Amino acid sequence: MESGVILIVDDDPDMAFLERRSLERAGYAVSIASSTAEARRVIERGGVRLIVLDQRLSGGLTGPGQISRRDTIAPGRCQARP
């Protein structure tokens, strides 16, 4: 398995906890961010291989809207996949 972290971006702490627990039990390293601003900081530190993004974040932001802005978050580091 490739090394790296799965980043969960979810403003619902209960949902983030469940996602994290499931992924860690499967052997993955996981980080959690509760906002896109926090996610940017985690991504900029490096090591993120996959982002699990909430469809509706608080503040009116949507997951797909943030995916389309991936190059402003981490140019050349993220790819959107269906």
FENGI-V659444 format. One line per field, one symbol per residue. ss: DSSP state (a for helix, b for strand, c for the rest). phi: phi as a letter, one per 30 degrees, with the letter a starting at -180 (. if undefined). psi: psi as a letter, one per 30 degrees, with the letter a starting at -180 (. if undefined). Layout:
BEGIN
ss->???
phi->???
psi->???
END
This chain:
BEGIN
ss->ccccbbbbbcccaaaaaaaaaaaaacccbbbbbccaaaaaaaaaaccbbbbbbccbcccccbaaaaaccaaaaccccccccc
phi->.ddkcccccadcddddddddedddddjcdbbbbcaddddedddddjjdcbcccedbddiidceeddddcedddaeicbbdbd
psi->kkllkkkkjkgjeeeeeeeeeeeeffgkkklkkgleeeeeeeefflfkfkkjkkejllggkleeeeefgeffeikffkkkk.
END
